[in-house]
């Protein structure tokens, strides 16, 4: 077993679950004017987008994302293109989907999707962001900064932390990502990328402990 595949301890699992729960926004979902499926390495995003579309939560869906920097081999033609194809296979009609294939970060996901919707005459007042589970809070904070005039709801595949660990199959990678996303939640407001989010003391303590234990492969590099 390599370092990247190491099994986390029970204490680390509990610390990671604290951060996982903080990342989830726990929004009560309701119909929105449009949805954005945020690009990532997680194929669960288009699956859940399709489920929410069929449940009648939105009429128009934008998939946003270029090549994935973490796993470029997974979606060689770009995240948005592959996500669209998966959604079509799951019965979402082609005329309900817009593709935004240029975004390389969450800020661009939001800004470019807003532009794609506007280009089709859609100026929503409510937007549903569909992301990986641990990306909800960061995407919310980013959208509130970049697109403050819309009401933002967040959603992700309704998996508990242990189930998500099993789905990904790499415990250290998941914890590294949880830590990296929380660092961005904390740091991005300083750069004007996102609005401030309160981080409870116990969540911050778990974050500091996991950082000290070496769960740092997804940290900002500068």
C-alpha positions in Angstrom: 0.0 0.0 0.0 1.4 3.4 -1.0 1.2 6.5 1.2 -1.5 7.9 -1.1 -3.6 4.8 -0.3 -3.1 4.7 3.4 -6.0 3.8 5.7 -6.9 6.6 8.1 -7.1 6.1 11.8 -10.4 6.3 13.6 -9.5 9.6 15.1 -8.6 11.0 11.7 -11.9 9.6 10.3 -13.8 11.5 13.0 -11.9 14.7 12.3 -12.5 14.4 8.6 -16.2 13.8 9.2 -16.4 17.0 11.1 -14.9 18.9 8.1 -17.2 16.9 5.7 -20.3 17.9 7.6 -19.1 21.6 7.6 -18.6 21.5 3.8 -22.2 20.4 3.3 -24.6 23.4 3.2 -27.7 21.3 4.1 -30.0 23.4 1.9 -33.6 22.4 1.5 -34.0 22.0 -2.2 -36.8 23.6 -4.2 -37.3 24.5 -7.9 -34.8 27.0 -9.3 -34.6 28.9 -12.5 -31.4 27.0 -13.6 -28.8 24.6 -12.4 -25.0 24.4 -12.8 -23.3 21.1 -12.7 -19.8 22.0 -11.5 -17.0 20.2 -13.2 -14.8 17.8 -11.2 -13.4 14.3 -11.2 -16.6 12.9 -9.7 -19.0 11.2 -12.2 -21.7 11.4 -9.5 -22.3 15.0 -10.4 -24.1 14.4 -13.7 -26.0 11.5 -12.3 -27.4 13.6 -9.5 -28.1 16.5 -11.9 -30.1 14.1 -14.0 -32.1 12.9 -11.0 -32.8 16.5 -9.9 -33.9 17.5 -13.5 -36.3 14.6 -13.7 -37.7 15.6 -10.3 -38.6 19.0 -11.9 -36.2 21.2 -9.9 -35.0 23.2 -12.9 -35.6 23.6 -16.7 -32.1 24.4 -17.8 -28.8 22.8 -16.8 -25.3 24.1 -17.5 -22.4 21.7 -17.3 -19.2 23.7 -16.7 -15.6 22.6 -16.8 -12.6 22.0 -19.0 -9.9 19.2 -18.6 -9.7 18.0 -15.1 -6.3 18.9 -13.6 -6.4 16.1 -11.0 -7.3 13.3 -13.4 -7.1 14.5 -17.0 -7.3 10.9 -18.3 -10.8 10.5 -16.8 -12.5 13.1 -19.0 -10.1 13.6 -21.9 -12.5 15.9 -23.8 -13.3 18.0 -20.8 -15.6 17.6 -17.8 -18.5 19.5 -19.2 -18.6 17.5 -22.4 -18.4 14.1 -20.6 -21.0 15.2 -18.0 -23.4 16.3 -20.8 -23.0 12.9 -22.5 -23.7 11.1 -19.2 -26.8 13.2 -18.5 -28.1 12.5 -22.1 -27.8 8.8 -21.4 -29.8 9.3 -18.3 -32.7 10.9 -20.2 -32.0 14.6 -19.8 -33.1 16.2 -23.2 -30.4 17.8 -25.2 -32.3 21.1 -25.4 -32.2 21.4 -21.6 -28.4 21.3 -21.4 -25.9 24.0 -22.1 -22.1 23.3 -22.2 -19.5 25.6 -20.9 -16.1 23.9 -21.7 -13.6 26.5 -20.7 -13.6 26.9 -16.9 -10.5 25.9 -15.0 -11.6 26.9 -11.5 -14.8 27.4 -9.5 -14.9 31.2 -10.1 -14.8 30.6 -13.8 -17.4 27.8 -13.5 -19.8 30.4 -12.0 -18.9 33.4 -14.2 -18.8 31.5 -17.5 -22.0 29.6 -16.7 -23.7 32.9 -16.0 -22.6 34.2 -19.4 -23.7 31.0 -21.1 -27.2 31.4 -19.6 -27.3 35.1 -20.5 -26.3 34.2 -24.1 -29.5 32.1 -24.3 -31.7 34.8 -22.8 -31.8 33.2 -19.3 -31.2 35.6 -16.4 -32.1 33.5 -13.3 -33.0 34.8 -9.9 -32.4 31.4 -8.3 -29.6 29.0 -9.2 -28.9 25.5 -8.0 -25.2 24.5 -7.8 -24.6 20.8 -8.0 -21.1 19.7 -6.9 -19.1 17.1 -5.1 -20.3 16.8 -1.5 -17.2 18.5 0.0 -17.3 21.4 -2.5 -20.7 22.7 -1.5 -19.6 25.4 0.9 -16.7 26.7 -1.3 -19.0 26.8 -4.4 -21.6 28.7 -2.3 -19.1 31.2 -1.1 -17.7 31.7 -4.6 -21.1 32.2 -6.1 -22.1 34.7 -3.5 -19.0 36.8 -4.4 -19.2 36.5 -8.1 -23.0 36.5 -8.7 -24.5 38.2 -5.6 -27.8 39.2 -7.3 -29.0 35.5 -7.5 -30.2 33.3 -4.7 -27.9 30.2 -4.5 -28.8 26.8 -3.4 -26.3 23.9 -3.2 -26.8 20.2 -3.7 -24.7 17.1 -4.0 -25.2 13.3 -4.0 -26.7 12.5 -0.7 -24.0 10.2 0.6 -22.7 9.9 4.2 -19.0 10.3 4.7 -18.2 6.6 5.1 -20.1 5.7 2.0 -18.2 8.4 0.1 -14.9 7.0 1.3 -15.9 3.6 -0.1 -17.1 5.1 -3.4 -13.8 6.8 -4.0 -11.7 4.0 -2.6 -8.8 6.1 -1.5 -9.1 7.4 2.1 -6.1 9.6 2.1 -7.0 11.3 -1.1 -10.5 12.1 0.2 -9.2 13.6 3.4 -6.5 15.6 1.5 -9.4 17.0 -0.6 -11.5 17.9 2.5 -8.5 19.7 4.0 -7.6 21.5 0.7 -11.2 22.7 0.2 -11.4 24.0 3.8 -8.1 25.9 3.3 -9.7 27.5 0.2 -12.8 28.4 2.2 -10.6 30.1 4.7 -8.1 31.8 2.4 -10.1 32.7 -0.7 -11.9 35.7 0.8 -8.5 37.4 1.3 -8.0 37.3 -2.4 -11.5 38.5 -3.3 -12.5 35.0 -4.7 -15.3 34.3 -2.2 -17.3 35.6 0.7 -16.3 34.9 4.3 -17.6 31.7 5.9 -17.6 31.0 9.6 -15.5 28.0 10.6 -16.4 26.6 14.0 -13.6 26.0 16.5 -13.9 22.2 16.5 -13.8 22.1 12.7 -10.7 24.3 12.6 -9.0 22.2 15.3 -9.7 19.0 13.2 -8.3 20.8 10.1 -5.1 21.8 12.0 -4.7 18.3 13.3 -5.1 16.7 9.9 -2.7 19.2 8.3 -0.1 18.3 11.0 -0.6 14.6 10.2 0.4 15.2 6.5 -3.0 15.4 4.8 -1.7 18.2 2.6 -1.5 17.1 -1.0 -4.4 19.4 -2.1 -3.2 22.6 -0.5 -2.8 25.9 -2.4 0.7 26.0 -3.7 1.2 29.8 -3.4 
